[in-house]
Amino acid sequence: MIMDEQLAEFCVSGRLGSLHIGVSVTEVSELLGEPDGVTGPLPAMHLYGDVQLGFSVSGTLWHLAVEPCGPRITLPEGDVPSMTLEDLAAFAEEKGLILEQCEPFTAGEVWWRLPDSKTLLSFEDDGLLAAAHRSEPALLND
């Protein structure tokens, strides 16, 4: 499978199309319209398909996550095929990037990353993407 261009960019740079850490909730609303769901007033999580956006009290995007349910991922720019760890490894090899395993949250819970991007990825037992996260905790309380 060829990895979707948007997902590849997110793995490398932490950007998902026009979405990136530091953008404002107003800019996101102008780009994407009303979210499919919102947890409440700021600070809040906004949901657009399989994309979760975490905004600080001042409306700054500090957390960007893709959490699909199944073989397709609903991104703001449309549905794309999910990716597997095998796809990510092949992409990294093709681009000359190092793919490393890490345990950033809980001992024994394996995540993957391309070190310079700060995007963390986990995969289901069947190999499909479970979650891809990029966060900047320093922006949470801005």
C-alpha positions, 0 to 999 in steps of 0.5 A, a space after each residue: 500500500 502507498 501511504 497517503 500523502 497527508 498522513 506521510 506529511 503528518 508523520 514527517 512534519 507534524 502538519 496535517 494539511 493546513 493544520 499544525 500546532 500553534 494555529 488558532 481555533 478561529 483559523 481552524 473554523 475558517 478552514 474546516 467549518 464547524 466541528 463534528 463535535 466539541 467537548 465544551 468551552 475552551 480549553 476543548 477538544 474539537 472533532 473533525 471526522 477521525 481528527 481530534 484537535 485540542 485547544 488551549 484556554 486562549 484557543 491555540 491548537 496544542 494537540 493534533 491527533 488522528 484516531 481512525 476506526 478501521 481501514 479508512 481514515 476520515 480527514 478534513 480533506 476526505 477519506 483515505 486508506 489507513 496505513 500500517 506499520 509496514 507502510 510506515 517502515 517502507 516510507 521511512 526506508 524510501 525517504 532515508 528516515 530512521 523509524 524508532 520504537 519508544 515507550 513515551 507514556 507507559 512501560 511496555 506500551 509501544 509507539 513509533 516515531 520519526 525522531 525529528 517530527 515529534 509525531 507518535 504513532 501506535 498500531 493495532 494488533 492487525 497492523 492498522 494505525 490506531 493513533 497518530 499524535 502530535 502535541 506541544 504541552 507548553 501551549 496547553 496553558 497559554 
